Amino acid sequence: MAKNNTLKIKQIKSPIGYKKKAKSTLVALGLKKINHVVEHEDSPQVRGMLNVVSYLVKVEE
């Protein structure tokens, strides 16, 4: 059995002034404002989304 890891994702910067794709990705991750924290299962899809907005978020495993 594989161990399901969760990722804590915290928004550290505002998406104002960045591309629409970055803003949409933050919304898809469930982030709404600065210092908002959400938890997601670790998956390739979530990792790909984090690569798009790596400069706006902080990730803890």
N, C-alpha and C positions, 0 to 999 in steps of 0.2 A: 504494500500500500504506500502510495506516495503521500508525503506530508503536505497538507495545504497551508501554505504560508500566506499571511496577509500583509499588505503594504499600507502604511499610514502615509497619506499624501496631504501636505499642507501647502496652501497657496501663500507665497511670500511676496509676490509683486502683483500690481494691477495690470490687467490686460489692455488698458487704454493705450492706444498708440501702436499696438501690435497688429499683426495680420488677423483677418477674420477667422482663418483656420485655427489659430491659437485660442481665440475666444470661444469658438465652438467646441474645441476639445476640452476646455475647462468646464464648460456647461455639461458635456457628456460625462465627465468624471464626477460631476456633482458638486463642484466647487462654486461658491457664490460670492465670496468676498475675501479680503486679505485676512490671514490667520485662521481661515476655516479649514478644518481637518476632516477628511473622510477616510474610510478603510475599504479596500478592495482586495479580492483574492488575487494572488500573483498569477498572471497569465500572460501569454505573448501579446494578446490584444491590449491589455492595460500597459504593458511595457512599451509598446509602440506608441501609445498615446502619450506616455511620459516622455518619450524621446522628442515628440513634437513641441512640448511645453516645458522642457527641462530648465529653462531660464526663468520660469515663473513659479516653479514648485520646488519643495524639498521633500524627499522620500526617505522614510525609515522602514526597515524590514522588521 
